Amino acid sequence: MSQPDPGTALLETIAAHVKTGLAPLADAIDREGLYPADYLRHLGALGGFGASIPPEHGGSGLGLATQIKITTEVGRECGSTAFLVWCQSSCAGYLLLSPNQAVRDRYLKPVAQGSLFSGTGMSNAVKHLAGIEKIHLTARRDGDGYVVSGSLPWVSNVGAQHLAIAAASVEGEGYVMFAAHGSADGLSLHPCPEFSALEGTQTLNLRFKDARIPAGDVLAHPSQFAQYMARIKPGFILGQTGIGFGVVEGCLKTIRESNASTAHVNAFLDDQGPDLAAALDALKARAGALAQQAEAGEAAVLDVLRLRARTSELTLAAANSAVLHAGAKGYLMRHAAQRRLREAVFVAIVTPALKHLRKEIHDIEQAQAGGRPADAFKPGPAAHQTEAAW
């Protein structure tokens, strides 16, 4: 009897774990703000965060495409937890690609295996580099390390015993990307206002006041930053498609269940289940191809941005259709369609938000039309503006 390939076996194991371990928690995660720490630890032990990480660093080496499929499996039951899977697996990806061995040796394996949780606080830097808002953290040199000050308003999957990865501007040099432990001197964690969804993501305000970052916690120094960001950005963005894909899968389930009794009238709605499913399959196939290119350092960022934008658009359409298919039941807070609608909006506003994606796509297309490359690391004229970010 032939054995399933490792990727299929892992996905089947995680799918079963999602049904038994996560599905019973989904309502409490959404409505009570439960942070599913125990579930995440178990998922990490199964390999849920390390598909794109080589075995010698604590992963399975199955690739980014498999990691996206894992996030999709989790998102079928809970978009909030799928977002946490993206946070954790993205941080593992950042560490893997860091040119600095010390930070890889210290953090990569525990993050990939889920014994050390990590939040990605890169939203502000990514938006700053796109000319959308000012950089919130500043750093000054301190020997071979840095001293960081400033505030990041909303960073998820963080805590006193967690890691946070962020970036700061270094006057006259550029930017530094670093890791900071939640209990580090000079770093304080503060609660955020209540959100309409994603309350179970342990999202906090991070305030740095002369927090010292040793050289061993630096992922990229200013001289390394531009090349490093170009390397990690495609994976950062592609990984988020799994959140949207999972939410769409959940919406399709609601549509199928609603059609069991009201298909005769649901037939008059836009965005029918088979059409949404076909669009989802096409996006999944594209994500798989781009994931392979990203790992080889060959993914065109414009293609990645377009796919991510289309994922947001499809997720919004599917969630809206699911509510309409469910009818009055879908307007109940306890109905899955209501949760999916709020999760879908999050997919479209988490950095890079749909408006951000469209701006970057426009900027690159305009640059290409003018015969010049777009500079991904030179903030535009709107960089003085401020917008709260995940």
C-alpha positions in Angstrom: 0.0 0.0 0.0 1.4 3.4 -1.0 2.0 5.9 1.7 0.6 9.5 1.4 3.2 12.1 0.7 4.4 14.1 3.7 2.5 17.2 2.8 -0.8 15.4 2.4 -0.3 13.5 5.7 0.5 16.7 7.6 -2.6 18.5 6.2 -4.8 15.5 7.1 -3.4 15.5 10.6 -4.0 19.3 11.0 -7.5 19.1 9.5 -8.4 16.5 12.1 -6.9 18.6 14.9 -8.8 21.7 13.7 -12.1 19.8 13.9 -11.5 18.4 17.4 -9.4 21.1 19.0 -10.3 24.4 17.4 -13.9 24.1 16.2 -15.3 23.8 19.8 -13.4 27.0 20.7 -14.4 29.2 17.7 -17.3 30.9 19.3 -15.5 31.7 22.5 -12.5 33.0 20.5 -14.8 35.3 18.5 -17.3 36.5 21.2 -15.3 36.2 24.4 -11.8 37.1 23.2 -10.3 33.7 24.1 -6.7 33.5 23.1 -6.2 29.8 22.2 -2.7 29.4 23.6 -3.0 25.6 24.3 -4.4 25.0 20.8 -1.6 26.9 19.2 1.1 25.0 21.2 -0.4 21.7 20.1 -0.6 23.0 16.5 3.0 24.0 16.6 4.0 20.6 17.9 2.2 19.0 14.9 4.2 21.2 12.5 1.6 23.9 11.9 4.0 26.8 11.8 7.1 25.3 10.2 6.1 24.0 6.8 8.4 26.5 5.0 11.3 25.9 7.5 14.0 23.3 6.8 14.1 20.3 9.2 17.5 21.4 10.6 15.8 24.5 12.0 12.7 22.8 13.4 10.4 22.7 10.4 9.2 20.1 7.9 10.7 21.7 4.8 7.5 21.2 2.8 7.4 24.8 1.5 5.4 28.0 1.7 2.6 26.5 -0.4 2.0 23.9 2.2 2.1 26.6 5.0 -0.6 28.5 3.1 -2.7 25.3 3.0 -2.3 24.8 6.7 -3.5 28.4 7.4 -6.5 27.6 5.1 -7.4 24.5 7.1 -7.4 26.6 10.3 -9.3 29.4 8.7 -12.1 27.1 7.6 -13.1 27.0 11.3 -11.7 30.3 12.7 -10.3 33.2 10.7 -9.0 34.7 13.9 -6.8 31.7 14.7 -5.7 31.5 11.0 -4.4 35.0 11.4 -2.3 33.9 14.4 -1.0 31.0 12.4 0.1 33.5 9.8 1.7 35.7 12.5 3.7 32.8 13.9 4.7 31.3 10.6 5.7 34.7 9.1 8.0 35.3 12.0 9.6 32.0 11.4 10.1 33.0 7.8 11.6 36.3 8.8 14.1 34.5 11.1 15.0 31.9 8.4 15.9 34.6 5.9 17.8 36.9 8.2 21.4 37.3 7.2 22.4 37.3 10.8 23.1 33.8 12.2 22.9 34.8 15.9 19.2 35.7 15.8 18.4 32.6 13.7 20.2 30.3 16.2 18.5 31.9 19.2 14.9 32.1 18.0 14.1 30.2 14.8 13.6 26.7 16.1 11.3 27.6 19.1 9.2 29.9 16.9 8.9 27.3 14.1 7.8 24.7 16.6 5.5 27.0 18.6 7.3 26.8 21.9 7.9 30.5 21.7 5.0 32.6 20.3 5.9 35.6 18.2 4.0 38.6 16.8 4.9 40.4 13.7 4.9 44.2 14.2 5.9 45.0 10.7 2.6 46.6 9.5 3.8 50.1 10.3 7.1 49.7 8.5 5.4 48.1 5.4 3.0 51.0 5.2 5.7 53.5 5.8 7.7 52.1 2.9 4.6 52.4 0.7 4.3 56.1 1.5 1.1 55.6 3.6 2.2 56.6 7.1 5.2 57.7 9.2 7.4 55.3 10.9 6.5 54.9 14.6 9.8 53.5 16.0 13.2 55.2 16.0 16.5 53.7 16.9 19.9 55.0 17.7 23.2 53.2 17.6 24.5 51.8 21.0 27.7 50.0 20.4 26.9 47.0 18.1 23.2 47.2 19.1 20.5 49.8 19.1 18.2 51.7 21.5 14.6 51.9 20.4 11.8 54.2 21.3 8.2 54.8 20.1 4.9 53.0 20.0 3.2 50.4 17.8 -0.6 50.7 18.4 -1.8 47.2 17.4 0.5 44.1 17.4 -1.0 40.7 17.6 0.1 37.4 19.1 2.3 39.2 21.7 2.6 38.9 25.4 5.1 39.1 28.3 6.5 35.7 27.4 6.3 36.2 23.6 8.6 37.7 21.0 7.8 40.7 18.8 9.5 41.4 15.5 9.4 45.0 14.3 11.4 47.7 12.5 12.7 51.2 13.4 14.2 54.1 11.5 17.9 54.8 12.2 18.7 58.4 11.6 21.0 58.9 8.7 21.2 55.2 8.0 17.8 53.7 7.0 16.0 51.0 9.0 16.8 48.2 11.4 14.6 45.1 11.8 14.8 43.4 15.2 13.3 41.0 17.7 12.3 42.0 21.2 11.1 39.8 24.1 7.9 40.9 25.7 9.6 41.2 29.1 12.5 43.2 27.9 13.5 46.3 29.8 12.1 49.4 28.2 9.2 47.6 26.5 5.7 47.8 28.0 2.5 46.1 26.8 -0.9 47.8 27.0 -4.4 46.7 26.1 -6.2 48.0 23.0 -9.8 49.2 22.6 -12.3 46.4 21.9 -12.5 45.3 18.3 -15.6 44.0 16.5 -13.7 40.8 15.6 -10.3 39.2 16.1 -10.5 39.8 19.9 -8.9 36.4 20.5 -5.6 37.4 18.9 -3.9 38.9 22.0 -3.5 42.2 20.2 -1.7 44.8 22.3 -0.1 48.2 22.2 3.7 48.0 22.3 5.6 51.0 23.8 9.3 51.2 23.6 11.2 53.6 25.8 15.0 53.3 25.4 14.7 49.6 24.9 18.1 48.1 24.2 18.3 45.7 21.3 21.6 43.7 21.3 23.2 42.8 18.0 22.2 39.2 18.5 18.5 40.2 18.2 18.9 42.1 15.0 17.4 40.5 11.9 18.6 43.2 9.5 21.0 46.1 10.0 20.5 49.3 7.9 23.0 48.1 5.3 21.1 44.8 4.9 17.5 46.1 5.2 16.5 46.9 1.6 17.7 43.5 0.2 16.2 41.7 3.2 12.8 43.3 2.9 12.7 42.5 -0.8 13.3 38.9 0.1 10.7 38.6 2.9 7.9 40.7 1.4 6.5 38.2 -1.1 6.2 35.5 1.6 4.7 38.0 4.1 1.9 38.8 1.7 1.4 35.4 0.2 1.0 33.8 3.6 -2.1 36.0 4.3 -3.9 34.4 1.4 -4.5 31.3 3.5 -6.5 33.4 5.9 -8.8 34.6 3.1 -9.0 31.1 1.5 -10.1 29.6 4.9 -12.8 32.2 5.4 -14.1 31.6 1.9 -14.2 27.9 2.6 -16.3 28.6 5.7 -18.6 30.8 3.7 -19.1 28.1 1.1 -20.1 25.7 3.8 -22.8 28.2 5.0 -24.0 28.6 1.4 -24.3 24.8 1.0 -26.1 24.4 4.3 -28.5 27.2 3.5 -29.3 25.8 0.0 -30.4 22.5 1.6 -33.7 24.3 2.5 -33.8 27.5 0.5 -32.0 26.8 -2.8 -35.2 27.7 -4.7 -34.9 31.4 -3.6 -31.2 31.6 -3.1 -30.8 30.9 -6.8 -31.7 34.6 -7.4 -28.7 35.9 -5.4 -25.5 37.1 -7.0 -22.2 35.2 -6.2 -23.5 31.6 -6.2 -21.5 28.9 -4.5 -20.1 27.2 -7.6 -18.9 30.5 -9.0 -17.2 31.4 -5.8 -15.6 27.9 -5.5 -14.2 28.1 -9.0 -12.7 31.5 -8.3 -11.2 30.2 -5.1 -9.6 27.2 -6.8 -8.0 29.6 -9.4 -6.6 31.8 -6.6 -5.3 28.7 -4.7 -3.5 27.5 -7.8 -2.0 30.9 -8.4 -0.9 31.1 -4.7 0.9 27.7 -5.0 2.8 28.8 -8.1 3.8 32.1 -6.6 4.8 30.5 -3.3 7.4 28.4 -5.1 8.7 31.4 -7.0 8.9 33.4 -3.7 11.0 30.7 -2.0 13.4 30.8 -5.0 13.5 34.6 -4.8 11.9 34.9 -8.2 8.3 36.1 -7.4 7.3 39.4 -9.1 6.0 41.6 -6.3 3.3 43.0 -8.7 1.9 39.5 -9.2 1.9 38.9 -5.4 0.1 42.2 -4.8 -2.6 41.4 -7.4 -3.2 38.0 -5.9 -3.5 39.4 -2.4 -6.0 42.0 -3.6 -8.1 39.5 -5.4 -8.1 37.4 -2.3 -9.6 40.3 -0.3 -12.2 40.9 -2.9 -13.2 37.3 -3.1 -13.4 37.0 0.7 -15.7 40.0 0.9 -17.9 38.7 -1.8 -18.1 35.2 -0.3 -18.9 36.5 3.2 -21.6 38.8 1.9 -23.1 36.0 -0.2 -23.1 33.7 2.8 -25.1 36.1 5.0 -27.6 36.7 2.2 -27.9 32.9 1.6 -28.5 32.4 5.3 -31.2 35.1 5.4 -32.5 36.3 8.8 -30.5 33.5 10.6 -27.3 35.0 9.2 -28.1 38.2 11.1 -27.9 36.5 14.4 -24.6 37.1 16.3 -24.3 33.4 17.0 -24.5 32.4 13.4 -21.3 31.5 11.6 -22.1 33.8 8.7 -22.0 36.8 10.9 -18.6 35.9 12.2 -17.4 35.2 8.7 -18.5 38.7 7.6 -16.4 40.4 10.3 -13.5 38.1 9.5 -13.7 38.9 5.8 -13.6 42.6 6.5 -10.4 42.0 8.5 -8.8 40.2 5.6 -9.4 43.3 3.6 -8.0 45.8 6.2 -5.1 43.9 7.7 -1.8 45.3 6.3 -1.5 45.3 3.4 -5.1 46.5 3.3 -7.1 46.4 0.0 -6.6 50.2 -0.4 -2.9 49.8 0.3 -2.6 46.9 -2.2 -4.3 49.0 -4.9 -2.0 51.9 -4.2 1.1 49.8 -4.5 -0.2 48.1 -7.6 -0.9 51.6 -9.1 2.5 52.9 -8.1 4.3 50.0 -9.7 2.2 50.0 -12.9 2.8 53.8 -13.2 6.6 53.3 -12.7 6.7 50.5 -15.3 4.7 52.6 -17.8 7.3 55.3 -17.3 10.1 52.9 -17.9 11.5 53.1 -14.4 11.5 50.5 -11.5 9.4 51.3 -8.5 11.5 52.0 -5.4 10.0 49.8 -2.7 12.1 51.4 0.0 11.7 55.1 -0.5 8.6 56.4 1.4 6.3 58.5 -0.7 4.9 62.0 0.0 2.1 60.6 2.1 4.5 59.0 4.6 3.9 61.8 7.2 0.3 60.5 7.6 -0.6 58.2 10.5 -3.0 55.3 10.4 -3.3 52.6 13.1 -2.0 49.3 12.0 -2.0 45.6 12.9 
